[in-house]
Amino acid sequence: MHPLIQRIAHTLALASLLAALPVHAHETLKLDAPKPNIAPTPPMGWNSWNKFACNVSEQLIRQQADAMAASGMKDAGYRYIVIDDCWQKSRDADGNIQADPERFPSGIKALADYVHGKGLKFGLYSDAGSLTCGSRPGSAGHEFQDARQYARWGVDYLKYDWCYTGTRNAEAAYTIMAKALRESGRDIVFSLCEWGGSKPGRWAQTVGHLWRTTGDIYDAWEGKKGWSHGMLNILDMNAELAGESAPNGWNDPDMLEVGNGGMTTTEYESHFSLWAMLAAPLIAGNDLSKMDADTVRILTNKDVIAVDQDPLGKQGSRALREGDLEVWARPLADGEHAVVLLNRGKTPANMKVDWELLGLPNDQKADVKDLWSKKVTKGVRGSYGGKVAPHGVIMVRIKAAP
């Protein structure tokens, strides 16, 4: 048998075997190489789906890379330019995945080189099923072949979806792609997009760098639309998952909607603040080339980003809920605390956080910085608060003072 045909046959047989593996599949399929430590803090970047869906092209991706480099996004820490579904068209006679030649006439490697030339990193999308969600060729049965192709092209990040997977076992399917990526010869961030059905936070720490915890987000304060959920609904689904997140392995509540027009500026500030409290990957989903001043201001707020990127890597949690009023708290490195006072209601509300909720002595003096207004209040004792706008937040960083 020709070596290539033999390799393809072996991969197909292995994929078929893995589909039937039990829940604890990692005990059967050994990941010989450790997960590369390339996401010590949550990844930051941009993905094409929320704004452009299947309408992607090399011209669009170059435009977005240009805008990330020029808009202040790169300076704020954003690095990954990720093409979501619909970039691929077919497989060649040898089974190699091929980009849509009309939309990507220069090829993926040339596009990756362009993105790298901007000082950025490049990402692609595939699926653990026979087809992607957009009915393009998936990676089932081609995992090792695709991973080698991604490495040759210079891919730095793979988002791996869960459509058309039939009876495949999620842990098994994602483990085989993790193994393929680690044998590809290139370190690639592995983003598991399994939608949380198999509770990936309980098994994915050895497999990937981030994993989706829910169905898709859509650009609304709250609500449900088919498979998609509003921002607050996604927040609630992540409220009890703090123990499943850690450096190099993050809960992913899905991409940001900031700047896409479905929420108000106040609501987008809340969205961005809460994702930072969740230690979420900050993956922008808007058109970077057409951002208004508020969108740039929100997405590049370095104080909020610093909370998201805090090296302690502890996801925040909901510390208090009284009707529409919530206090979210997150421990930070060096003993500091981040706090969000969230008003889910329709009228302004006076809110505060008590020191005891943070485990601080009531008489402890602290310096408090408001991360949106930038106001610093020194020597605060016992509690801190203020009037919170409807659908708004006060987000602060609290540092004990001598």
N, C-alpha and C positions, 0 to 999 in steps of 0.2 A: 504493500500500500504506500502511495506517495506520502512523505512525511507530513505535508500540510493537511491532507485528507485525514491521516491518522490522528493528527492533533485536534482537528475539528470534531472528529468522531468521539475522541476521548472527552472533550469538553462537553459535548452534548450528553454523553452518558453520565458524566459527573453531575451535570445540572439536573438531569432526570432523577438521579439518586438523591440529591440534596432536597428536591422538592418534597420528598416523603420523609425527611428527617424529623425527629421529635423537636419539641420546643427548645430544649437545651442543646441545640445543634453545634454550638461551639465546642462541646465536649467530644463531638465526633469528628468534625473538621477542624484540624488544628491550624491556628494562625501562627505559622512558624516565625514570621517577622513581627516584632512589636509594632504597635501603632505609632507612626512618626509623631513627634511632639511639635506639631506645626500650628496648633491652635491653642496656645497657652491662655489666650484671652479670646472672647467671642469674635469670629471673623466679621470684618466690616467690608462692605462692597456694594455692588449694584447688580440687579437681575432684571432681565427684559420682560418677564411675564406680566406683572401687574398692570403695566401701561400698554405694552405692545402685543401681548399674547403671541400668536403665530406670525405676526407681521415683522419678522426679523430679517436682517440683511447685513452684509459686511459694511456697507455704508453707514447703517444705523449704529453698529457696534463701534466703529471708528469714531463716529460723532460723539457717542457717550463717553468713550475713553478720553477724547479731547476735552470734553466738558468736565469730567472728573478731575483731570489734571489742572484745569484752568480756573475752576470755580471756588477753590478752597476745600473741596471734598477730600482730595488727596492729602493736603496739609493737615486736615482734621483726623486722618487715620484710615480713610476708606482705601481699599487696595484691589478688591476683586471685581472684575468685569465678567459677568456670567451670562452666557446665552442659554436661555431656557429652551423649551420644546420647539420643534419644527425647523431646526437648522439642518437636520439630516434628511436624506431623500431615499437612499437605497443601499444595497450592498453590492460590491463588485463580484466577479466570478469566483474570487477566492474568499468571499465572505467579509471583506473589509468594509466597515461603515464609510459611507460617502456623504459629503455635504451636498446640499441642493446646489447644483452648478449655476442656476440662474441667480440665486440670491447671494451665493458666496463664490463668485467666479475665480477669485484668487486663491481659494482654498483656506482651510482652517489654520494650517501652520503659518501662512503669511499673516493672517489676522492675529494670531497669538503673538507673533513677532512684533507686530505693530503695537499691541497693547503693552508688551514687555518694554518696548522702546519708550513708552511714557512713564516707565518706572512703576507700572501696575502689574497685577497678576491676572491670569486668564482662566475662565471656567466654562464648562460645558454641562449639558444635561443628557441623561439617558434614563432608562426604565428597566426594572427587573422583570418585566413581562415580555411577551412576544412582540408587542407594540407599545409605543409611548402613549400618553394620554391624548396626543394629537394624531394618533394612528400612523406614526412613523415607525421605522424598524427599532425594536427594543433590543436589549442586550442579553435576554435569556438564551443560554447556549453559546453565547459569543463573549462571555465575560473576559476571559484572558486575552482574546484577540482584540477586543475593544480597548482594554486597559493598555495594551502595548501600543495601540494606535494613538491613544491620548498622550502617552508619554512621548512618542515620536513628534507629535504636534506641539508639545510644550504646554500641555494643560496642567493647571495648578489646583483645580477645584472641580469636583464632580458632584452634581446634584442628581440623585438616583431615585426615581419615582416608583409608583406601585400600581400602575394601571395594567390591565390584561395579564394578571399574574395567575389567574385560575386558582388552583389548590396549592400553589407554592407556599412553603413555610417561610415567614418573613425573616426570622433569624438566620435560617439556612441560606436564603437568597442573598441577603446582605453580607453574610460572612464570606460567601464565595467571591463576591465582587471585592470585598476588603482584601482577600487573599490575592486576587488578581492585581489590584492596584499596588500592593506591597511587593509583588514580583515584577512590576513593570519597569523598574529601574528609575522611577521618579517619585518624589514625595508629592502626593496629591491629597488635598483636603477632601474628606469623604462626608457628604451631606446626605443623610438618609431621609427620604421623603415618603415615609410609610403611613403618615397621617395619624399615628398614635394608636392604631387599632390593636397592635400586639404589645402595647406598653413598652416601647423600645428603651425607655429610661432604665428599665430593669435588666437589660441584657446588652445594650449597645455600647457601653463604655469601652469594651475591648475591640469593638468593630469599627465605629466611626467617630468623627469629630463633632458632629451635631446631628440631631434627629428631630424631625417634626413631631409635635405632640398632638396635633389636631388636624381637622380638615382645613381648607384654604381660608385665608382672611379675605374679606371684601371691604371696600372703602366706605365704612359707615360706623357711627358711634356704637350702635348695637343692633341686633337683629339676626335673622337667618335667611339666607337666600340659597335654596338648593343645598349643595354640599358646602357652601361657604358661610362664614360667621362674621358678625361685626366685631369691632375691636374689643369691646368689653366682654363679649362672650368668649373670645379667645383668652383674654386675661383670666377670667374665672376658671377656665379649663386648665390653666397653668398654676393656679394658686396653691395647690398642694404638692407640687412637684419639685420643690427646692432641694430635697435630699437626693434627687437623681441627676443633678448637674454638678460639674466640677471642671477645673482646668483641663483643656484638651478633649472635653466631652460635654457638650452643651445642649440643654433643652432648646428647641427652636419653635417659637410660637408663630412662625411664618414671617414673611417679609413686611417691610414698612409700607404704609400707604401715604406717608407725608407728601403733600404736594400734588396729589391726584384729583383733588377737588370735591371729594364726597363728604369731607368734614370741615369744620371751621378751623381757623388758626388756633384758637384755644384748645379745641379737641386734638389737633395735631401735636400741640405741646404736651398734652396729657399722654397721648400715644407714645411719643418719643421718650418721655420721662419713665413711663411704666415699663417699656421694653428695656430701658437701662436698668431698672430695678430687678427685672427678671434675668439679668445677665444674658440677654438674648443676642444672637447674631444681629448686627445692624446692617441689614441688606436693603438698601433703598430700592424703591420700585417705581419711581417717577421718571419723567423725561428730564435728564440732567442738563440738557441744552436749553431748556425753557423754564428755568426756575425763577419765581419771583423772590423778592427780598426776604419775605417771611419764611419761605421754604429753605433758602440757604441758611438763614439765621437759626432755624430749628435743627436742621441736619448737621450743622457744623458747631453746635454749642459744645465747646470743649469741656466745660464743667460737667455736663450731663454725660458726655462720652467717657470722661474719666471714671465716672461711677460704673458705667457698663464695662469698661476695660480694667476695673480694679484688679490688681494681681492676686488678691486673696481668692477671688473666683467663687464667692459664695452667693448663690441666687437669693434675692430678697423674697419676702413673704408678706401676706396680709396679717398684720399684727392686731388689728381692731376693725370691727365693722358694726356700725350703728345706723341701720336704714341705708340711706344713700351716701353716708359718710364713711370713708375708710382711711385707715393709716397703714401704709406699707413701709416696711423697714428692711434695711440691708446692712449687715456688718461689712466694714471695709478694712483694708490693711491699716496697720498702725493704730488699731483700736477706734478708728472713726466710724461714723454711722451715716448712711444716707436715708432720708425719710421723704416719702411723698404723702401729702394730705390730698386725698382725692374726693371731689364732690361729684357724685354721679347724678345728682338731682338737677332740677330746673330753676332753682333759686339760689342766691348767694348764701354761704353758710360760714359761721365762725368755727374754726377748727384749731386743734392743737395736738401736739404729741407730748406726753408726759415722760420725763426721764426714766421712770421706773419701767415703762414699756420697753425701753432699750437696755435695761439692766444697769442703769447708771444710778448712783446715789442722788437723792433728791436735792442735796445741797451742792452737787458738783457744778462748778462753773464751766461753761462751754462757749466757744465761739461758733456762731451759726452763719453760714453763707447761703443766701437764697440763690439757687443756680440759674434762675431766669432773670430776676431783677438785678442780680450781682450785689445786692446789699449785704453787708457783713454787720452782724450784731455781736458785740463782745460781752463776755462775762454773764451770759444768760444762766439762770438757775431754775431747775424744776420742770420747766416746760417751755415750748415755743409754738407759736401759731399765728393765725391771722385770718382775714376774710378770704374765702376761696370762691372763685367765680363758678357759675353753673357749668358743669362738664369740664371744670378746670382743675388745676393742681397748684399747690405750693410744693416745690421740691427743694430740700435743703441738705447741706452737708454739715454734720455736727462734729466738732473736735473739742475734746476736753481741754480746758485751760488750767494752768497752775493756780 
